[in-house]
Amino acid sequence: MPCLPISVSPPLSVLATALVPAGLALPALLDDFHAREILHNTFGSALANFGAEIKAALVRHTEVYDTNLQKHFHKHLDLLKAGIS
């Protein structure tokens, strides 16, 4: 199966509003497309700097993580089934 290219590059004009939207709590940032793109780009450095904290949070919230990870993968799989990448 060929690798599909992933393009993750939010425009600079949206970075500030994606990172600190007025009135949104941190979990709500995951609903923001541009904030998720920023997370994709910075995940390696986040793990390098906060790996223990991230792992501890995932362990504390395993059910929530599992549920959301399944939703995320199903979304991608549904797009692939529909022929959209």
Backbone as numpy.savetxt, mean C-alpha at the origin, in Angstrom:
# Nx Ny Nz CAx CAy CAz Cx Cy Cz
5.37 -17.61 -16.90 4.52 -16.43 -16.90 5.41 -15.19 -16.90
5.20 -14.25 -17.80 6.04 -13.06 -17.86 5.79 -12.13 -16.68
6.82 -11.39 -16.30 6.66 -10.39 -15.24 5.94 -9.18 -15.83
5.02 -8.66 -15.08 4.31 -7.47 -15.51 4.99 -6.25 -14.91
5.25 -5.22 -15.70 5.90 -4.02 -15.15 4.95 -3.29 -14.21
5.50 -2.77 -13.15 4.70 -1.99 -12.21 5.25 -0.57 -12.23
4.39 0.37 -12.52 4.80 1.77 -12.53 4.20 2.44 -11.31
5.06 2.94 -10.45 4.62 3.59 -9.23 5.33 4.92 -9.15
4.62 5.96 -9.53 5.25 7.28 -9.50 4.21 8.37 -9.40
3.80 8.68 -8.17 2.81 9.75 -8.02 3.42 11.09 -8.41
2.62 11.98 -8.98 3.13 13.30 -9.32 3.53 14.05 -8.05
4.58 14.85 -8.13 5.05 15.58 -6.95 3.98 16.48 -6.35
3.08 16.98 -7.18 2.05 17.90 -6.69 1.09 17.25 -5.71
1.01 15.92 -5.72 0.07 15.26 -4.81 0.73 14.72 -3.55
2.06 14.77 -3.48 2.74 14.16 -2.34 2.31 14.74 -1.00
2.30 16.04 -0.88 1.96 16.65 0.41 0.52 16.34 0.81
-0.41 16.44 -0.13 -1.80 16.17 0.23 -2.04 14.68 0.46
-1.28 13.82 -0.20 -1.44 12.39 0.02 -0.88 11.99 1.38
0.19 12.63 1.79 0.81 12.27 3.06 0.06 12.83 4.26
-0.49 14.01 4.15 -1.14 14.64 5.29 -2.48 15.24 4.87
-3.46 14.40 4.54 -4.77 14.95 4.19 -5.47 15.49 5.42
-6.17 16.57 5.26 -6.85 17.22 6.39 -7.88 16.29 7.01
-7.73 16.05 8.29 -8.74 15.30 9.03 -8.71 13.79 8.87
-7.80 13.22 8.09 -7.78 11.77 7.92 -6.86 11.11 8.92
-7.31 10.02 9.51 -6.47 9.23 10.39 -5.53 8.38 9.55
-4.46 7.91 10.17 -3.47 7.13 9.44 -4.05 5.96 8.65
-4.94 5.12 9.22 -5.48 4.01 8.41 -6.20 4.47 7.15
-6.80 5.65 7.18 -7.51 6.16 6.01 -6.55 6.48 4.86
-5.29 6.70 5.18 -4.31 6.96 4.11 -4.21 5.77 3.16
-4.47 4.57 3.66 -4.38 3.39 2.82 -5.49 3.36 1.77
-6.50 4.19 1.93 -7.56 4.30 0.92 -7.20 5.31 -0.16
-6.13 6.07 0.05 -5.72 7.09 -0.90 -4.72 6.48 -1.90
-5.05 6.56 -3.17 -4.22 5.96 -4.22 -2.77 6.45 -4.15
-2.59 7.77 -4.06 -1.24 8.34 -4.08 -0.45 7.98 -2.82
-1.12 7.94 -1.68 -0.44 7.53 -0.45 0.03 6.09 -0.56
-0.79 5.23 -1.16 -0.37 3.84 -1.35 0.82 3.74 -2.29
0.86 4.58 -3.33 2.02 4.57 -4.24 3.28 4.98 -3.49
3.16 5.97 -2.62 4.31 6.40 -1.82 4.78 5.25 -0.93
3.84 4.54 -0.32 4.19 3.40 0.52 4.90 2.32 -0.29
4.43 2.07 -1.51 5.09 1.09 -2.38 6.55 1.49 -2.62
6.77 2.77 -2.88 8.12 3.25 -3.19 9.05 3.24 -1.99
8.50 3.39 -0.81 9.35 3.55 0.38 9.34 2.34 1.30
8.71 1.25 0.88 8.56 0.11 1.79 9.90 -0.48 2.21
10.85 -0.56 1.30 12.17 -1.10 1.64 12.84 -0.31 2.74
12.84 1.01 2.60 13.48 1.83 3.63 12.67 1.82 4.93
11.35 1.69 4.82 10.53 1.59 6.04 10.88 0.32 6.80
11.04 -0.79 6.07 11.43 -2.05 6.72 12.82 -1.94 7.34
13.73 -1.30 6.62 15.09 -1.17 7.14 15.12 -0.36 8.43
14.28 0.66 8.50 14.29 1.55 9.66 13.31 1.16 10.76
12.19 0.53 10.40 11.14 0.24 11.37 10.64 -1.19 11.28
11.48 -2.10 10.80 11.07 -3.48 10.59 10.49 -4.14 11.82
11.13 -3.96 12.97 10.64 -4.59 14.21 9.27 -4.05 14.59
9.09 -2.74 14.46 7.81 -2.12 14.81 6.71 -2.57 13.85
7.03 -2.64 12.56 6.05 -3.08 11.56 5.64 -4.52 11.84
6.62 -5.38 12.08 6.31 -6.79 12.37 5.47 -6.91 13.63
5.79 -6.16 14.67 5.02 -6.21 15.92 3.57 -5.78 15.68
3.38 -4.75 14.87 2.02 -4.28 14.57 1.25 -5.34 13.79
1.93 -6.00 12.84 1.26 -7.05 12.07 0.89 -8.24 12.95
1.75 -8.58 13.88 1.46 -9.68 14.80 0.29 -9.32 15.70
0.26 -8.08 16.18 -0.85 -7.62 17.04 -2.17 -7.61 16.30
-2.14 -7.38 15.00 -3.37 -7.21 14.22 -3.43 -8.22 13.08
-3.10 -9.46 13.36 -3.01 -10.50 12.34 -4.30 -10.67 11.54
-5.44 -10.71 12.21 -6.71 -10.93 11.50 -7.01 -9.78 10.54
-6.80 -8.57 10.98 -7.05 -7.41 10.12 -6.09 -7.43 8.94
-4.82 -7.73 9.20 -3.83 -7.80 8.14 -4.21 -8.87 7.12
-4.55 -10.07 7.60 -4.91 -11.17 6.69 -6.11 -10.80 5.83
-7.13 -10.23 6.44 -8.34 -9.85 5.71 -8.02 -8.84 4.62
-7.26 -7.81 4.97 -6.94 -6.77 4.00 -5.98 -7.24 2.93
-5.06 -8.12 3.29 -4.15 -8.68 2.29 -4.92 -9.52 1.27
-5.87 -10.31 1.75 -6.69 -11.10 0.83 -7.48 -10.20 -0.11
-8.09 -9.13 0.43 -8.83 -8.18 -0.41 -7.91 -7.59 -1.47
-6.69 -7.22 -1.05 -5.74 -6.59 -1.97 -5.37 -7.53 -3.11
-5.05 -8.77 -2.77 -4.68 -9.73 -3.81 -5.87 -10.08 -4.71
-7.05 -10.19 -4.14 -8.24 -10.48 -4.97 -8.49 -9.35 -5.96
-8.25 -8.11 -5.52 -8.43 -6.97 -6.43 -7.49 -7.12 -7.63
-6.23 -7.44 -7.36 -5.26 -7.60 -8.46 -5.61 -8.81 -9.32
-5.99 -9.90 -8.71 -6.35 -11.10 -9.47 -7.58 -10.86 -10.33
-8.57 -10.15 -9.79 -9.76 -9.82 -10.58 -9.42 -8.96 -11.80
-8.49 -8.01 -11.61 -8.05 -7.18 -12.74 -7.34 -8.03 -13.79
-6.50 -8.96 -13.34 -5.80 -9.83 -14.29 -6.79 -10.72 -15.04
-7.79 -11.24 -14.33 -8.81 -12.06 -14.98 -9.57 -11.28 -16.04
-9.77 -9.99 -15.76 -10.50 -9.14 -16.69 -9.60 -8.64 -17.83
-8.31 -8.97 -17.76 -7.39 -8.54 -18.81 -6.86 -7.14 -18.65
-6.98 -6.60 -17.43 -6.46 -5.26 -17.15 -5.28 -5.43 -16.20
-4.15 -4.82 -16.53 -3.00 -4.98 -15.62 -2.65 -3.69 -14.93
